[in-house]
């Protein structure tokens, strides 16, 4: 059900003059769609069996040690390791290697995530407000963004904001979210619901700041080479070669988390054999699901996304924007980590924030993000005109809604910008940009779509919370009015 809408819309467009697919491209996309279905199913099962329990056990186990230095040190190393091994970050580093050293980028982003994971843990320990911390660091972020513009490296700005969404990928999100739940449960207080969220949102800030600093001091040639999105004529070889490469990347990323978990198990967790067997089976499902999913996206969806964007840009610009809205809504349904987030939100809030309301908010937000990205590509203007007002609105809303909504909203921004966004939406935006503005404008206009996908849910989810507050106050006033308007003569005195 998650993968069907995106697949169906490509098939429908293939039957129209707007989009011409060859037989090889259609076969490749179909195989990719099958991989997508299998991958999402296995990953979701693996996240439930392994990733979420592992994060929760590690978070609660570390917190019970009552050693703050140990907790912070382990979380810093953990944040660095799982980020450096994140497959989405490796893809971004390879794509921008012509304008920035890929190795330096990866380690800078890893350092940023590790540092901000420590800040997130300190927020839970000392019970500080997430909205105040976010305001502080986003003000710093805006200042660095303006410095980047002044330094003459403005084309790197979209890439910097994209890095924040890319690093919170399908491997890191379930583990980091569960880590926050485990820590907040042990250090539980009246704000434990709010403290259960917020780790992903703060971990998304670190990469942006790191890349902005690198960009300010970068003196490289900013000419961007568009990757080769051509579909291979040998479908079997393309899938087999990509699967082998993906197996290695996912094995490294998952291996670091599993190895770290085993060290914690030996030192202080002491889980039963049955629990360990369940987690081991879940890790196997997670590994298989991610390899299948990423292979399907990289081989079957990226080339079709690029071609779709390029060909639709030949038609009406209004149609391109409208299609961006629709495909953004459909992409949310196919993001594997979204389903993990929605389930955890409903569990932690006790049904206060339902899966359905979360999905509606995310669909509206991501759809709007893709539509706004298409407008930016059509009219060729800076990402600054979106991100600064957008983040100001989201930070202002945080002053009026319950803190739990702010924490959930900022987490959902990082979760929404997952592999489907980088694997289908980003190539779609690049294709439209190459057609409308030329290959030289890709770094400036094509990138930034992931950043908007990470930003718009901050507004829509908090608006859900704001609507809830208004509805509650309206109901209270109606109840009070009924009490005051009651006919005293109808009261029966039994005394």
N, C-alpha and C positions, 0 to 999 in steps of 0.2 A: 504493500500500500504506500510506503514511503517513496519507493523508486518509480512507481508507475506514472505519476504525473509528468515528471521530467522526460521520461522515455516516450510517453504518448505524444507529448507536444512536438518532439523531434520527428516522430513518425508522421504526424499530421502535416507538419511543414514540408516534409519530404515529398508529399503528394501534391504540393502547390508549386507554381513557378518561382516562388520566392527563394526556395532552397533546393539546390540540386545536389543529391548525394549519389555517388557511384555505388556499384554493387559491393566493392571491397569495403568502402566506408560504412555502408549499411550493415554488413556482416560484423565488422569490427565494433561498431556501436552496439549491436545486439548482444554480442559476447560480453562487452563491457557492462551492459545493463544486467545481464545474468550474474556476472561477478559482483556487481553492486548489491544485488538482492542477497546473495549468499554471504557477502562480506558484512553487511549491516546486521544480518541475523546472528551470525556467529560472534561478531564483536559485542553486540548487546548482551548476548548470553554470557560471554566471557567477562564483561564488565560487572554483571550482577554476581557472578560466582567468584571472581578473583580481584579485579582492580579496586572495586569499592571496599570489600572486606579488608584487603591488604592496607589500604590507606587508613581506614578506620582503626585497625589494630595497631598500626605503627603510631598514629597520632595519639591514641589513648595510652599506649605503652610508654612512649617517650614522656608524656605528661605525668604519668604516675611515678617516674623517677625523681620528680621534684628537683631537677637540676636544670636551671634555665640555660646555662652555658652549653650543656650537652644538647639540649633541645634546639637551640639556635644554630650551633655548629653543624649538627647533622642535617637540619633543614637547608642550610646554605649549600652544603655539598650536594645534597639531593637535588635542589633546584638547578644547580649548575649542570650536573650530570645528565638528568633527564631532558634538559633543554638542548644541550649540545647534541644529544642523540636523536632529537625529535625529527622525524622524516620531513615534515613540512618546512622546517627551518633549512634543512639541507637543500631542498628544492629552491627556496628563495635565494640562498647563497649562490647556487649554481646559475640562476637566472640573472643575477646582478654582478657576477664576478668580473665583467668587463669594466664596471665603474667603481667597484670596491673589492678589496681583498676578501675572498670568501671565508678564509680561516679566521681572520681578524674579526669579521662580522659575527661568525658563529660564537666565538669565545666571548666577545663583548656582550652579545645578547645573553649568553649563559650566565655571565657575571651579573648582569642586570636582573635576571629572574631570581638568581640565588639571593641577592641582596634584598630584593623586595619581598621574597618569601619570608625572610627574617623579619622584615618590618610588619608583614601580615601576622606573624606569630606574636610579635610584641603587642600588636593591637589587641589580640585575644587575651594575652596574659594580663595586660594593664587596663583592659576594658575601655579602650579609647574609641571615639566615634569614627566610623569608616568615612563618613561624608567629609569630616574635617581634614582627615589625612589625604583624601583624594583631592580636595580643594587645594591643599598646599602643593602637592606634587603636580597637579595639572597647571597651576600658575607657573611653576618652574618649567614645565613642558612647553607652555605657550611662549615663555621668554626665550627658550632655546630654539624654538621654531622660528621666531622672528630673527634671532641671530643667524640662523641658517640662511634665511632669505637675504639678509644684509651681506653675508659672506659670498654671495653669488652662486650658491649651490642649491637654490630653490627646487630644481628638478628632483633632488633626493628626498624632499619632504614627504611625498606620497609613499615612497618606499619605507621611510622611517615609521610612519603610522601603520603601514601594512604589517610591519614586523611584529607589532604588538598583538595582532590577531593571529598571525601565523604560528607564533611560538606556543600558544595555548592550543595544542593539537589534540588528536584523539587519544594519545597515550597519556599525556600529562593531565588532562582535565579530570577524568574520573578519579585518578589517584590523589591529585592535589585537593579536590573538593572533599573527598572522603577523609583526607588528613585533617582538614579544618573541622569536620564533624567530630572526629575522634578527639581532637584536642579540646574543643569547646564542650564536649560532653563531660570530660574529666574536670575541667576547670569551670563547669557549668554554674551559671548565675541566672539572674532574671533576663539577661540579654543573650542567652545561649543560642536562640534561633538566629539572631542577627550575626553572631560570631561564627555560626556554621558556614556562612558564606562570606565572600570578600577576598579570599586568597587568590582566586583566578583573576579578579579585577586588578589587584595590586601587582600580581605577576605580569600583567599585560602592560603596565606602565614602564617597568624596567627596560624592556627591549626598545621601546620608543625613545626613551632618554639616551640609551646607549648609542643607538644609531644616529640620533641627532648630534651627539657630541662627535662621533666619527665623521659625520657629514660636514660639520663646521670646519674641521681641520683637514678635510679631504681636498686634494689638489689634482685628482685624476681627471682624465678625459671623460665627460659625461655623455658620450655617444653610446646609445643602447642598441644592442643587436637583438632583433626579434628571434626567439627560438624557432627551430624548424618544427612546425606542427603538421607536417605531411604524414598521411596515413601510409604505413608500410604495405607493400603489395603482398608480403608474406605474413599473413595474420598470425599463424601459429608461432613463427619465430619472434614476432613482436611481443606477443604475450609471454612467451617462455623467457625471453631475455629480460624483460621488465620484471617478471616474477622473481627471477633469481636475484636481481639487484635489490628488489624490495625485501626479499627474505633476509638479506644481510642487514639492511638498515633497521628493519623492525626487530630483528634478533638482538642487535646492539642496544636499541632503546629499551626493549622489554628486559633484556638481560641485566642492565644496570639496576632497574627497579627490583627485579626478583633477587639479585645478589644482595642488594641493600636490605631487602625484607628478610632474607635468610640470616644475615648478620644480626638483625634485631631479634629474630626468633631464637638464636643461640644465646644472645646476651640477656634478654629480659622478657620476651613475649611468651615463650613456652606453650605454644598452642598444641592442641591434641593432634594425634596422627590423622584422625578423620578430617579435622579442619584443614590440615595441610594438604591432604589428598584432594579435597574439594577445590582448594585454591589452585593446586597444580592442574587440575582438569580445566578450570577457568582460564588459566594462563594459556593453555593449549588452544582453547577456543578463541581467545583474544588474538593470539599470534596468527592463527589461520585466517580469522576474519579480517584483520588489518591487511595482511598480505594480499588476500583476494580482492578486498575493497580498493586498496591503493593501486593495484595492478589494473583493475577495471577502469578506474578514474583516469589514470595516466595514459593508458593506451586507447581506451574507447571513448572517453569523454573530452579530454583536452583538445584533440584535433577537431572534433565536431563542434565544440564550443567556439573555437577560433573561427572556423569556417562560417558558423551560424552568425556570429557577430559581424564578420566581414561582409557577408551577402545581404543581411538585413539592413546594413548601413547604406546600401544602394537605393533603398526605397525611401519611404516617408520617415522624416526624423521623429515625427510624433508617434508613428507606429513603433519605432525603435525604443523610445522611452516607455511606451505602454507595454511592450514585450518585456523590457527590463523589469517592470513592476511584477508582471506575471511570473517570470522565471525566477525572480527573487523569492516569491512566496513558495513556489514549488521546491526550490533548492533547500529551504529550511526543513521540509519534510524528510529529505534524504540525508541530512547531517546526522551521523551516528551518535555523536556526543550530546546532541540536543535532547534525545530521548532519555539519556542518563541524567541530565540536568533536571528535566521536568519531573522525573520520578523522585529524585532526591528532594526537590523543592516541595512537592506534595507531601512526602513523608515527614520532612523536618517541620513544616508549618502545620501539620495535622489537618491538611485539607483546606487551610485558609487560602492558599494559592493553588488552584487546581491545575492539572496537566493541560486541560482544555484552554483555560485562560492564558497560561504561559505560551502555548502554541499559537494562539490567536495573536497575542502581543508580538511574538517573535516574527510571525509571518508578515504582519503589517510593517514592522520595523525594517526587516531585510528587504521586503518588496520596495519600500520607499527608498532604501539605500541604493539599490540597483538602478531604479528610475532616476534618482539624483545624479548618479554616476554617468548615466547616458547623457543627461543634460549638460554635465560638465565637459564630456567629450565633444558634444555637438558645438558648444559655444566657447570651448578652449579657455577656461579660467582657472585660477589657482585653487587648490584644495583648502587653503586657509579660509576662504569664504564659507566653507561648510563646517570645518572642524571647530573653529573657535566659537562661533555662535552656538553650534550644536552642543559642545561640551559645557558652555556657560548655561544653556537651558537645562541640561541634565543635572548639573551641580546645583542650580537654583531650585529645581524640583526636589532635590534631596533634603532641602530645609523644611519642606511641607508634608512629606509623606513619611509613614513609619519606617524606621531604620532598616527593617528586614526587607522591605521592597527595594530600597537603595542598594543593599548588599546583593540581592538576587539580580537586580537589573544590571549592575556593573559586571557581575559574573557572566550573565547571559551574553553580553557583548563579546567577550572573549571566546565563549563556547560556539556562538553562531558562526564565527569566521573560521570554519574548519576546512577539511580537505575538499569538500564539494565546492566551496567558495574558491579556493585556490586552484582546484583542478578543472572547474567548468566555467565559473563566473569570470575569473580573471582572464583566461584565454578569450572568452566572449568579449570582454571589454577591450582587450588588446586588438582583436580582429576589427571591431568597430572603429577603434582609434586609428589603426593603420589605414583603413579605407578613407576616413573623414579628414584626418589631420596629418597623415604620413607617419612613417616608422620613426622619424626623429622625435615625435611628440609622445611616444609611448611611455617613456620614463616620467614625463610630466603629467600626462592625462590618462593613460591606460592604467597605471598604478594608482592606488588610492581607493579602489573599490572595496578591498578587504577592510580598510580603515573605516569606511562608511558603514559597512556591514557590522563592524564591531561597535559603532557609535549609536546608530539609530535605536537598537533595543533598549539602550539606557533611558531613552525618552519614553518609548511606548510602555515598557514594563512599569515605570514609575507613574505614568498616567493611569495605569490600571489601579495602582495603589491610591492615587489621588481620587479616582472615581469611587473607590470603596469607602474612603473617608467621607466624601460628600453624601453618598447613599446612606451611610450610617447616621450622619447628622440629620438628614431629611427625615429618616424613619423615627429618630428620637423626637423631632419637632412635631411630627404627626401624632405620635403617641401622647405627647404632652398636651397637644391641642384637644385630643379626644377626652383626656382626663378633665381638662378645664371646661370643656363644653358639655360635660355630662349633666343630666337633669337631676338635681338633688332630690326632687320629689319622688324619683324612682328608687331611692335608697330605702330599704326596709330595716327598721330598727327592731331587733328581736328582744331587746332588754325589757 
